Amino acid sequence: MFDPKLKEALGRVQKPGRYTGGEPGSVYKDKEKVDVRFAFCFPDTYEVGMSFLGEKILYELLNRHENWWCERAFMPWLDMKAEMERLGLPLYTMESKDPLTAFDAVGFTLQYELSYTNILAMLDLAGIPFYSKDRDERWPLIVAGGPCACNAEPIADFFDVIQLGEGENQLPGICAEIEKAKKEGGVSKKELLLRIAKIPGVYIPAFYDVEYYEDGRVKAITPNEPGIPARITKAIIKDLNEFAPPTNFVVPMVGAIQDRASIEVLRGCVRGCRFCQAGFLYRPMRQRDAGLLNRAAQELCANTGYEELSLSSLSTSDHGQLEELLDDLNEWAPKEHVSLSLPSLRVDNFSQSLIEKTTKVRKSGLTFAAEAGTQRLRNVINKNVTWDEIEKTCTIAFNAGYTSVKLYFMMGLPTETMEDIEGIAETAQKVVDLYYSLPKRGKGKGVQVTISCACFVPKPHTPFEFVPMDTAETLQAKQKHLLESVRSRKIKVNYHDSTTSFLEGVFAKGDRRLAPVIVEAYKRGCYFDGWEECFKYDTWLQTFADLGIDPAFYCQRPIGLDEVTPWSHMDYGVTHEYLVREYQKALAAQTTQPCNRACHGCGANHLLGGPCFDYSQNLV
């Protein structure tokens, strides 16, 4: 039964299905019979959050425990937020409709730096104080995890617990400690946090002090409690086969952005691209067995009714049993009218066989990441792709009947010049010319090549953490030059807003002194910063100025190779010395020729056409 206030709010908003719950696959329990209640919060809209595979994994994992109940909450859109504030309706979960204050723990996933003000908005709607120091035992523990946890320092003061690495082991451990403390009774918040701190990969921000030099750089980060480690090492699952993929998704009532069945086939990546934070955070690469994946996929599609199955990972085409897996899937998928998609295809191992095995039901779009427009710059970033491989891949696609291809690039990469920008347009033009040179192309059909160009943001725990980010003015000049370099109507150019990328860069490399800025910006109306229609860049700049903080200090200055960073106390399995070596290799690669041999460090014969890479850090 809906609260009368909730019924009134739902009658005044555009998409009430975002807030009603009751979707197929939802888990309901008797709250009087559970010991731990966990609210999984996604700090963006329902449509975005319901596309997130991580939530589905942890939702099923926690709810397997008979006496634990994991529920979901999302950031309400502008109209619903206004109605909730007008009616005094607290933020609630989709399953029980209980407010977040009724839960033992409230967890947020940190997927994107521009969601930070949404976290504050959700806490505000729930009536929960922002800062951890202002919450005692009466309040839920506020927990975080996800890729941005690798440097969550700008929002560290808001959280009681932050999980570094993979949460499948950590989150059940946290819930177990909460359950134990509740049954004991009288356990203080500090004592509970001390117990939770013993779980591998768990970071308790309140147990660390940060000192700064007068020039603003970090001087030291030190524990302030006995037994707390100087560095926190990320949690890792060594054998993914021990954690079967979820097989019973909650099927959204309002179409999610990615509304399909999805199976995580592997985790990590062997490629070693120097710009890619995910490639470093999720090392080493581990894959699930084809038989396990096939069974889970068939069960998932049967349970949910989905007619599209995505084989998800950072590098799906690097799965060692991919052909075998596709053969197994094609034994049943076409009969059930289920189409297969591989969203992470690589230019250098795309094949005719992959096309044939993924288009038996319907064709999906093809996107290939060239990343940079010239071979010189691809060598710098260690993107092992050559024009010959791009040409081969596009030829296979065009001969198979495809008439459109999306090419993904980045702009603002280290050592980039305007010639590299021109190379993006030239690469796209060569693809157009290739299409019209093929005798087997679709007769009477034109080709469409889409350039998707993101602004490069240097991220922690990568070899490029040391480099400054391009200024907005420089990025805008490069975007203008790219548009001027494209001379064919067959080529479409999309690029990201440089101002949102700048703020992303500030928070990616930020420290705890940014927390008051985030609070003040939220109070001035900043939230949904990742949405163009909501982003208030001028408000952000004014907030930084009023609080006496220079945002460029964080992302537009070089970081010294021996400098203590805000994330120096977080160990993601790649040493500082290794990152320094790779950064120096990148600078040296400006003048080197592509390597002609396989990388013996990983033994993978497919890594041709780029500088050799030392994969010793990628081993368990």
C-alpha positions as CSV (number, residue, x, y, z in Angstrom):
1,M,0.0,0.0,0.0
2,F,1.5,3.4,-1.1
3,D,1.8,6.2,1.4
4,P,-0.8,8.9,0.4
5,K,2.0,11.4,-0.1
6,L,3.7,9.1,-2.4
7,K,0.5,8.5,-4.4
8,E,0.1,12.3,-4.7
9,A,3.8,12.7,-5.9
10,L,3.5,9.9,-8.4
11,G,0.4,11.6,-9.9
12,R,2.4,14.8,-10.6
13,V,5.5,13.5,-12.3
14,Q,6.3,12.5,-15.8
15,K,7.6,8.9,-15.3
16,P,6.0,7.5,-12.2
17,G,7.2,4.0,-13.2
18,R,10.7,5.1,-12.0
19,Y,9.4,5.2,-8.4
20,T,6.8,2.5,-8.0
21,G,8.9,-0.7,-7.8
22,G,7.1,-4.1,-8.1
23,E,9.2,-5.1,-11.1
24,P,9.6,-8.8,-12.0
25,G,12.6,-10.3,-10.2
26,S,12.3,-8.0,-7.2
27,V,13.1,-9.6,-3.9
28,Y,10.6,-9.2,-1.0
29,K,11.2,-10.4,2.6
30,D,9.5,-9.9,5.9
31,K,11.5,-7.1,7.5
32,E,10.6,-8.3,10.9
33,K,12.5,-11.6,10.2
34,V,15.7,-10.2,8.8
35,D,18.7,-9.2,10.8
36,V,20.5,-6.9,8.3
37,R,18.8,-4.4,5.9
38,F,21.0,-2.9,3.2
39,A,19.9,-0.1,0.8
40,F,21.9,-0.2,-2.5
41,C,21.8,3.4,-3.8
42,F,22.6,4.3,-7.4
43,P,23.3,8.1,-7.6
44,D,21.6,8.7,-10.9
45,T,18.2,8.0,-12.5
46,Y,16.4,4.7,-12.5
47,E,17.1,4.2,-16.2
48,V,20.8,4.6,-15.7
49,G,21.0,2.6,-12.4
50,M,19.0,-0.3,-13.8
51,S,21.6,-0.7,-16.5
52,F,24.4,-1.3,-14.0
53,L,25.5,-4.9,-13.8
54,G,27.3,-4.4,-10.5
55,E,24.1,-3.7,-8.7
56,K,22.5,-6.9,-10.1
57,I,25.4,-8.9,-9.0
58,L,25.4,-7.6,-5.4
59,Y,21.6,-7.6,-5.1
60,E,21.4,-11.3,-5.9
61,L,24.5,-12.1,-3.7
62,L,23.2,-10.4,-0.6
63,N,19.6,-11.6,-0.9
64,R,20.8,-15.2,-1.0
65,H,21.2,-14.8,2.8
66,E,17.9,-15.6,4.3
67,N,18.3,-13.1,7.1
68,W,19.6,-10.2,5.0
69,W,17.5,-8.0,2.7
70,C,19.1,-5.8,0.0
71,E,16.8,-3.2,-1.5
72,R,17.3,-0.5,-4.2
73,A,17.1,3.3,-4.3
74,F,17.8,5.7,-7.1
75,M,18.2,9.5,-7.5
76,P,14.8,10.9,-8.3
77,W,14.6,13.1,-11.4
78,L,14.0,16.9,-11.0
79,D,10.2,16.7,-10.9
80,M,10.1,13.9,-8.3
81,K,12.8,15.5,-6.2
82,A,10.7,18.7,-6.1
83,E,7.6,16.8,-5.1
84,M,9.3,14.9,-2.4
85,E,10.7,18.1,-0.9
86,R,7.3,19.8,-1.2
87,L,5.5,16.9,0.6
88,G,8.2,16.1,3.1
89,L,8.5,12.6,1.6
90,P,11.9,11.0,2.5
91,L,13.9,9.0,0.0
92,Y,12.8,5.4,0.1
93,T,13.7,2.0,-1.4
94,M,11.8,0.4,-4.3
95,E,10.9,-2.8,-2.5
96,S,9.6,-1.9,1.0
97,K,9.1,1.9,0.4
98,D,10.8,2.4,3.8
99,P,13.0,5.5,4.2
100,L,16.8,5.1,4.1
101,T,17.0,5.8,7.8
102,A,15.3,2.5,8.5
103,F,18.3,0.6,7.2
104,D,21.4,-0.7,8.9
105,A,23.7,0.3,6.0
106,V,23.2,2.5,3.0
107,G,25.6,1.8,0.1
108,F,26.5,4.0,-2.8
109,T,28.3,2.9,-6.0
110,L,30.9,5.4,-7.2
111,Q,30.9,5.0,-11.0
112,Y,31.4,8.5,-12.1
113,E,32.9,11.6,-10.4
114,L,30.1,13.9,-11.6
115,S,27.6,11.9,-9.5
116,Y,29.1,13.2,-6.2
117,T,26.5,15.9,-5.6
118,N,23.7,13.4,-6.3
119,I,25.0,11.4,-3.4
120,L,24.5,14.5,-1.2
121,A,21.1,15.0,-2.7
122,M,20.0,11.5,-1.8
123,L,21.4,11.8,1.7
124,D,19.6,15.2,2.0
125,L,16.3,13.7,0.8
126,A,16.7,10.9,3.3
127,G,17.4,13.4,6.2
128,I,20.8,11.8,6.8
129,P,23.7,14.2,7.8
130,F,26.4,14.5,5.1
131,Y,29.5,14.1,7.2
132,S,30.5,10.8,8.9
133,K,31.6,12.7,12.0
134,D,28.0,14.0,12.5
135,R,26.5,10.5,12.5
136,D,26.5,8.3,15.6
137,E,25.1,4.8,16.2
138,R,21.5,5.9,15.5
139,W,22.3,6.4,11.8
140,P,22.9,3.8,9.1
141,L,26.5,3.2,8.1
142,I,27.2,5.0,4.9
143,V,29.2,2.7,2.6
144,A,30.8,3.2,-0.9
145,G,32.5,1.1,-3.5
146,G,33.2,1.1,-7.2
147,P,35.9,2.4,-9.5
148,C,36.0,5.9,-8.1
149,A,36.8,4.5,-4.7
150,C,40.4,4.3,-6.0
151,N,40.5,8.0,-5.0
152,A,37.4,8.8,-3.2
153,E,39.2,11.5,-1.1
154,P,37.0,14.4,-2.3
155,I,34.0,12.6,-0.7
156,A,35.8,10.5,1.9
157,D,34.5,12.6,4.8
158,F,31.0,11.7,3.9
159,F,31.5,7.9,4.2
160,D,32.0,5.6,7.1
161,V,33.3,2.7,5.0
162,I,34.8,2.6,1.5
163,Q,35.5,-0.7,-0.3
164,L,38.6,-0.9,-2.5
165,G,38.5,-3.5,-5.2
166,E,35.8,-6.2,-5.8
167,G,32.9,-6.2,-3.4
168,E,31.7,-9.8,-3.7
169,N,33.7,-10.7,-0.6
170,Q,33.8,-7.4,1.2
171,L,30.1,-6.5,1.3
172,P,28.9,-9.8,2.8
173,G,31.7,-9.4,5.3
174,I,30.5,-5.9,6.3
175,C,26.9,-7.2,6.6
176,A,28.1,-10.1,8.8
177,E,29.9,-7.6,11.2
178,I,26.8,-5.5,11.3
179,E,24.7,-8.5,12.2
180,K,27.1,-9.6,14.9
181,A,27.2,-6.2,16.4
182,K,23.4,-5.9,16.5
183,K,23.1,-9.3,18.2
184,E,25.7,-8.3,20.8
185,G,24.0,-5.0,21.5
186,G,25.7,-1.8,22.8
187,V,28.6,-1.9,20.2
188,S,29.8,1.7,19.5
189,K,30.1,2.9,15.9
190,K,33.9,3.2,16.4
191,E,34.2,-0.4,17.6
192,L,32.1,-1.6,14.7
193,L,34.3,0.3,12.2
194,L,37.4,-1.1,13.8
195,R,36.0,-4.6,13.3
196,I,35.1,-3.8,9.7
197,A,38.5,-2.3,9.0
198,K,40.0,-5.8,9.4
199,I,38.1,-7.0,6.2
200,P,40.7,-7.0,3.3
201,G,40.3,-4.0,1.1
202,V,38.1,-2.0,3.4
203,Y,39.1,1.7,4.0
204,I,37.8,3.7,7.0
205,P,38.5,7.4,6.1
206,A,38.1,8.5,9.7
207,F,41.1,6.4,10.7
208,Y,43.5,8.4,8.6
209,D,44.9,11.9,8.9
210,V,46.1,14.0,6.0
211,E,48.8,16.7,6.2
212,Y,49.6,19.2,3.5
213,Y,52.5,21.4,2.5
214,E,52.0,25.2,2.3
215,D,51.9,24.9,-1.5
216,G,48.9,22.6,-1.3
217,R,50.5,19.3,-2.0
218,V,49.9,16.3,0.2
219,K,52.7,15.9,2.8
220,A,51.6,12.7,4.5
221,I,48.7,10.3,5.0
222,T,48.9,8.4,8.3
223,P,46.7,6.1,10.3
224,N,45.4,7.5,13.6
225,E,44.3,4.2,15.2
226,P,46.4,1.2,16.3
227,G,46.4,-1.8,13.9
228,I,45.2,0.3,10.9
229,P,47.5,-0.4,7.9
230,A,49.4,2.5,6.3
231,R,48.2,1.3,2.9
232,I,45.0,-0.5,2.1
233,T,45.3,-3.3,-0.5
234,K,42.3,-3.8,-2.8
235,A,40.2,-6.9,-2.5
236,I,40.3,-9.4,-5.4
237,I,38.5,-12.5,-6.4
238,K,41.2,-14.9,-7.7
239,D,38.7,-17.4,-9.3
240,L,35.6,-15.9,-10.9
241,N,34.2,-19.4,-11.4
242,E,33.5,-19.4,-7.6
243,F,31.0,-16.5,-8.1
244,A,28.5,-17.5,-10.8
245,P,26.9,-14.6,-12.7
246,P,23.4,-13.5,-11.5
247,T,20.6,-15.4,-13.3
248,N,17.5,-13.5,-12.2
249,F,17.7,-9.7,-12.9
250,V,15.1,-7.3,-11.8
251,V,13.4,-6.4,-15.1
252,P,12.8,-2.6,-15.2
253,M,9.3,-1.1,-15.6
254,V,10.7,1.9,-17.4
255,G,13.2,1.1,-20.1
256,A,16.7,1.1,-18.9
257,I,19.5,2.6,-21.1
258,Q,20.9,-0.9,-21.5
259,D,17.8,-3.0,-21.1
260,R,19.1,-6.5,-21.9
261,A,20.4,-9.7,-20.3
262,S,24.1,-9.3,-19.5
263,I,26.7,-11.8,-18.5
264,E,30.2,-10.8,-17.2
265,V,32.5,-13.2,-19.1
266,L,35.8,-11.9,-17.7
267,R,37.2,-9.3,-15.4
268,G,40.3,-7.2,-16.1
269,C,42.3,-6.8,-19.3
270,V,45.7,-7.8,-20.7
271,R,46.1,-4.9,-23.0
272,G,48.0,-2.5,-20.8
273,C,46.7,0.8,-22.5
274,R,48.4,3.5,-20.5
275,F,45.3,5.8,-20.4
276,C,42.8,3.1,-19.2
277,Q,42.1,3.3,-15.5
278,A,39.8,0.3,-15.5
279,G,42.5,-1.8,-17.1
280,F,44.7,-1.1,-14.1
281,L,42.1,-1.2,-11.4
282,Y,40.7,-4.6,-12.3
283,R,44.0,-6.5,-12.9
284,P,44.7,-9.3,-13.3
285,M,42.6,-10.6,-16.1
286,R,40.4,-13.6,-15.0
287,Q,37.8,-15.3,-17.0
288,R,34.8,-17.6,-16.3
289,D,34.6,-21.0,-18.0
290,A,32.5,-21.2,-21.1
291,G,30.2,-24.0,-19.7
292,L,29.4,-21.9,-16.6
293,L,28.7,-18.9,-18.8
294,N,26.5,-20.7,-21.2
295,R,24.3,-22.3,-18.4
296,A,24.0,-18.9,-16.6
297,A,23.1,-17.1,-19.8
298,Q,20.4,-19.6,-20.7
299,E,18.9,-19.5,-17.2
300,L,19.0,-15.7,-17.1
301,C,17.2,-15.3,-20.5
302,A,14.6,-17.9,-19.4
303,N,14.0,-16.1,-16.1
304,T,13.8,-12.5,-17.5
305,G,12.4,-13.0,-21.0
306,Y,15.1,-10.8,-22.5
307,E,15.7,-11.3,-26.2
308,E,19.2,-9.8,-26.3
309,L,22.2,-11.1,-24.5
310,S,25.4,-9.0,-24.0
311,L,28.7,-10.7,-23.2
312,S,30.1,-8.0,-21.0
313,S,33.7,-7.2,-20.0
314,L,36.5,-4.7,-20.7
315,S,37.8,-7.0,-23.5
316,T,35.3,-9.7,-24.4
317,S,37.1,-10.8,-27.6
318,D,40.1,-11.7,-25.5
319,H,38.2,-14.5,-23.7
320,G,40.2,-17.7,-24.4
321,Q,37.1,-19.8,-25.0
322,L,35.0,-17.2,-26.9
323,E,34.5,-19.2,-30.0
324,E,33.5,-22.3,-27.9
325,L,31.1,-20.1,-25.8
326,L,29.5,-18.6,-28.9
327,D,29.0,-22.1,-30.4
328,D,27.3,-23.2,-27.1
329,L,25.1,-20.1,-27.0
330,N,24.0,-20.6,-30.6
331,E,22.7,-24.0,-29.8
332,W,19.8,-22.4,-28.1
333,A,19.8,-18.6,-28.5
334,P,18.4,-18.5,-32.1
335,K,15.6,-20.9,-31.2
336,E,14.6,-18.6,-28.3
337,H,15.0,-15.5,-30.6
338,V,17.8,-14.2,-28.4
339,S,20.4,-12.1,-30.2
340,L,24.0,-11.9,-29.0
341,S,26.1,-8.8,-28.7
342,L,29.8,-8.3,-27.9
343,P,30.1,-4.7,-26.8
344,S,33.9,-4.8,-26.2
345,L,35.3,-6.0,-29.6
346,R,38.9,-5.3,-30.4
347,V,40.1,-4.2,-33.8
348,D,43.0,-6.6,-33.7
349,N,41.1,-9.8,-33.1
350,F,37.8,-9.2,-34.9
351,S,37.0,-11.9,-37.4
352,Q,34.5,-13.2,-39.9
353,S,33.7,-16.0,-37.5
354,L,32.7,-13.5,-34.7
355,I,30.3,-11.7,-37.1
356,E,28.7,-15.0,-38.2
357,K,28.2,-16.2,-34.7
358,T,26.7,-12.9,-33.3
359,T,24.3,-12.0,-36.2
360,K,22.2,-15.2,-36.4
361,V,19.2,-13.3,-35.0
362,R,19.9,-9.6,-35.6
363,K,22.8,-7.3,-36.2
364,S,23.8,-4.8,-33.6
365,G,26.0,-1.8,-34.1
366,L,29.8,-2.0,-34.4
367,T,32.0,0.2,-32.4
368,F,35.8,0.0,-32.5
369,A,38.2,2.0,-30.3
370,A,41.2,3.3,-32.3
371,E,41.7,5.9,-29.4
372,A,44.2,8.0,-31.4
373,G,44.4,9.3,-34.9
374,T,48.1,8.5,-35.7
375,Q,50.3,5.5,-35.1
376,R,52.8,7.7,-33.2
377,L,50.2,8.7,-30.6
378,R,48.9,5.1,-30.4
379,N,52.4,4.0,-29.5
380,V,52.5,6.7,-26.8
381,I,49.4,5.4,-25.2
382,N,50.3,1.7,-25.8
383,K,47.2,1.1,-27.9
384,N,48.3,-1.9,-30.0
385,V,46.3,-1.1,-33.1
386,T,47.6,-0.3,-36.6
387,W,45.8,1.0,-39.7
388,D,46.2,-2.4,-41.3
389,E,44.1,-4.0,-38.5
390,I,41.5,-1.2,-38.7
391,E,41.3,-1.8,-42.5
392,K,41.0,-5.6,-42.1
393,T,38.3,-5.2,-39.5
394,C,36.2,-2.7,-41.4
395,T,36.5,-4.8,-44.6
396,I,35.1,-7.8,-42.8
397,A,32.2,-5.7,-41.4
398,F,31.4,-4.1,-44.7
399,N,31.5,-7.4,-46.6
400,A,29.1,-8.8,-44.1
401,G,26.6,-6.1,-44.9
402,Y,27.3,-3.5,-42.4
403,T,27.0,0.1,-43.7
404,S,27.8,2.0,-40.5
405,V,30.8,2.0,-38.1
406,K,31.5,4.0,-35.0
407,L,35.1,4.8,-34.3
408,Y,36.0,5.9,-30.7
409,F,38.8,8.3,-30.1
410,M,40.2,10.5,-27.3
411,M,41.3,14.1,-27.4
412,G,43.9,15.7,-25.1
413,L,46.2,12.7,-24.8
414,P,49.8,13.3,-23.7
415,T,52.1,14.6,-26.4
416,E,49.1,15.2,-28.8
417,T,49.5,17.7,-31.6
418,M,47.1,19.1,-34.2
419,E,48.5,16.6,-36.6
420,D,47.1,13.8,-34.4
421,I,43.7,15.6,-34.4
422,E,43.8,15.7,-38.2
423,G,44.7,12.0,-38.1
424,I,41.3,11.2,-36.5
425,A,39.5,12.8,-39.5
426,E,41.9,11.1,-41.9
427,T,41.3,7.7,-40.3
428,A,37.5,8.1,-40.7
429,Q,38.0,9.2,-44.3
430,K,40.1,6.2,-45.1
431,V,37.3,4.0,-43.7
432,V,34.8,5.8,-46.0
433,D,37.1,5.3,-49.0
434,L,37.6,1.7,-48.1
435,Y,33.8,1.0,-48.1
436,Y,33.4,2.4,-51.7
437,S,36.5,0.4,-52.9
438,L,34.9,-3.0,-51.9
439,P,33.1,-4.9,-54.7
440,K,31.0,-6.8,-52.1
441,R,29.6,-3.7,-50.4
442,G,25.8,-3.3,-50.3
443,K,24.7,-2.0,-53.7
444,G,22.8,1.3,-53.6
445,K,23.7,1.8,-50.0
446,G,25.9,4.6,-48.6
447,V,28.2,4.4,-45.6
448,Q,28.1,6.3,-42.3
449,V,31.2,6.6,-40.2
450,T,30.7,8.2,-36.8
451,I,33.6,9.7,-34.9
452,S,33.0,9.7,-31.1
453,C,35.6,11.7,-29.4
454,A,36.0,12.0,-25.6
455,C,38.1,14.4,-23.7
456,F,41.0,12.6,-22.1
457,V,41.0,12.9,-18.3
458,P,44.2,11.6,-16.6
459,K,43.2,9.2,-13.8
460,P,44.9,7.9,-10.7
461,H,46.6,4.5,-10.7
462,T,47.6,4.8,-14.4
463,P,51.0,5.9,-15.9
464,F,49.3,9.1,-17.0
465,E,48.4,10.2,-13.5
466,F,51.4,12.4,-13.6
467,V,50.4,14.5,-16.7
468,P,48.3,17.7,-16.6
469,M,44.9,17.7,-18.3
470,D,44.4,19.9,-21.3
471,T,42.7,23.2,-20.6
472,A,39.1,23.7,-21.7
473,E,40.4,26.3,-24.2
474,T,42.9,23.8,-25.7
475,L,40.3,21.1,-26.0
476,Q,37.8,23.4,-27.6
477,A,40.4,24.5,-30.1
478,K,41.1,20.8,-30.9
479,Q,37.4,20.1,-31.3
480,K,37.1,23.0,-33.7
481,H,40.1,21.7,-35.7
482,L,38.6,18.2,-35.9
483,L,35.4,19.6,-37.3
484,E,37.3,21.6,-39.9
485,S,39.4,18.6,-40.8
486,V,36.3,16.5,-41.7
487,R,35.3,17.1,-45.3
488,S,32.8,14.3,-46.0
489,R,29.1,14.2,-45.3
490,K,29.6,10.5,-44.7
491,I,31.4,11.3,-41.5
492,K,29.6,12.4,-38.4
493,V,31.4,13.9,-35.4
494,N,30.3,13.7,-31.8
495,Y,32.4,15.0,-28.9
496,H,32.2,15.5,-25.2
497,D,31.8,18.8,-23.3
498,S,35.2,19.9,-22.1
499,T,33.8,21.7,-19.1
500,T,32.3,18.5,-17.6
501,S,35.5,16.7,-18.3
502,F,37.4,19.4,-16.4
503,L,35.3,18.9,-13.3
504,E,35.7,15.1,-13.7
505,G,39.5,15.7,-13.7
506,V,39.4,17.9,-10.6
507,F,37.5,15.2,-8.6
508,A,39.5,12.3,-10.1
509,K,42.7,13.7,-8.6
510,G,41.2,15.7,-5.7
511,D,41.7,15.5,-1.9
512,R,39.6,16.0,1.2
513,R,39.7,19.7,1.0
514,L,37.1,19.4,-1.9
515,A,34.4,18.1,0.4
516,P,33.2,21.6,1.5
517,V,33.2,22.7,-2.1
518,I,30.9,19.8,-3.1
519,V,28.6,20.5,-0.2
520,E,28.4,24.2,-1.0
521,A,27.9,23.6,-4.7
522,Y,25.0,21.2,-3.9
523,K,23.4,23.8,-1.7
524,R,23.7,26.3,-4.6
525,G,21.7,23.9,-6.8
526,C,24.3,21.7,-8.4
527,Y,23.2,18.1,-8.9
528,F,22.8,15.8,-11.9
529,D,26.1,17.4,-13.0
530,G,26.6,14.6,-15.6
531,W,23.4,15.8,-17.4
532,E,24.0,18.6,-19.9
533,E,20.7,20.3,-19.1
534,C,21.5,20.4,-15.4
535,F,25.2,21.2,-15.3
536,K,26.0,24.6,-13.8
537,Y,29.6,25.2,-14.7
538,D,29.6,28.9,-13.7
539,T,28.1,27.9,-10.3
540,W,30.9,25.4,-9.7
541,L,33.6,28.0,-10.7
542,Q,32.1,30.6,-8.4
543,T,31.9,28.1,-5.5
544,F,35.6,27.2,-5.9
545,A,36.5,30.9,-6.0
546,D,34.4,31.7,-2.9
547,L,36.0,28.9,-0.9
548,G,39.5,29.9,-2.0
549,I,40.3,26.7,-3.9
550,D,41.9,26.6,-7.4
551,P,40.4,23.6,-9.2
552,A,43.2,23.7,-11.8
553,F,45.7,22.8,-9.0
554,Y,44.3,19.3,-9.0
555,C,44.1,18.4,-12.7
556,Q,46.1,20.9,-14.8
557,R,49.5,20.8,-13.2
558,P,52.1,18.0,-13.5
559,I,52.4,15.7,-10.5
560,G,56.0,15.1,-9.5
561,L,57.2,11.5,-9.9
562,D,58.1,11.4,-6.2
563,E,55.0,13.3,-5.0
564,V,52.7,12.0,-2.3
565,T,49.2,11.9,-3.9
566,P,45.8,11.8,-2.2
567,W,45.6,8.2,-3.3
568,S,49.1,7.1,-2.2
569,H,47.7,5.0,0.7
570,M,45.6,2.9,-1.7
571,D,47.2,-0.2,-3.2
572,Y,45.6,-1.5,-6.4
573,G,48.4,-4.0,-7.1
574,V,50.5,-1.9,-9.4
575,T,53.6,-0.3,-7.8
576,H,54.4,3.4,-8.1
577,E,57.8,2.5,-9.6
578,Y,56.0,0.5,-12.4
579,L,53.7,3.5,-13.2
580,V,56.8,5.8,-13.4
581,R,58.5,3.4,-15.8
582,E,55.5,3.2,-18.0
583,Y,55.1,7.0,-18.0
584,Q,58.8,7.2,-19.1
585,K,58.2,4.6,-21.8
586,A,55.3,6.6,-23.1
587,L,57.5,9.7,-23.5
588,A,60.2,7.6,-25.2
589,A,57.6,6.0,-27.5
590,Q,57.1,9.3,-29.3
591,T,60.1,8.5,-31.5
592,T,60.0,4.7,-31.7
593,Q,58.7,2.5,-34.4
594,P,55.9,-0.1,-33.9
595,C,57.3,-3.3,-32.4
596,N,57.4,-6.3,-34.7
597,R,57.2,-9.1,-32.2
598,A,54.8,-10.5,-29.7
599,C,55.1,-9.4,-26.0
600,H,56.9,-12.2,-24.2
601,G,55.7,-10.9,-20.9
602,C,52.2,-12.1,-21.4
603,G,52.8,-14.7,-24.2
604,A,50.0,-13.3,-26.3
605,N,50.7,-13.5,-30.0
606,H,48.0,-11.0,-30.8
607,L,49.8,-8.1,-29.2
608,L,51.5,-6.9,-32.4
609,G,52.0,-3.5,-33.8
610,G,52.9,-1.5,-30.7
611,P,55.7,-1.1,-28.1
612,C,56.3,-4.1,-25.9
613,F,54.7,-4.0,-22.5
614,D,55.9,-5.6,-19.3
615,Y,52.9,-7.7,-17.9
616,S,54.6,-8.9,-14.8
617,Q,52.4,-6.6,-12.7
618,N,49.4,-8.4,-14.2
619,L,50.0,-11.7,-12.5
620,V,48.2,-12.8,-9.4
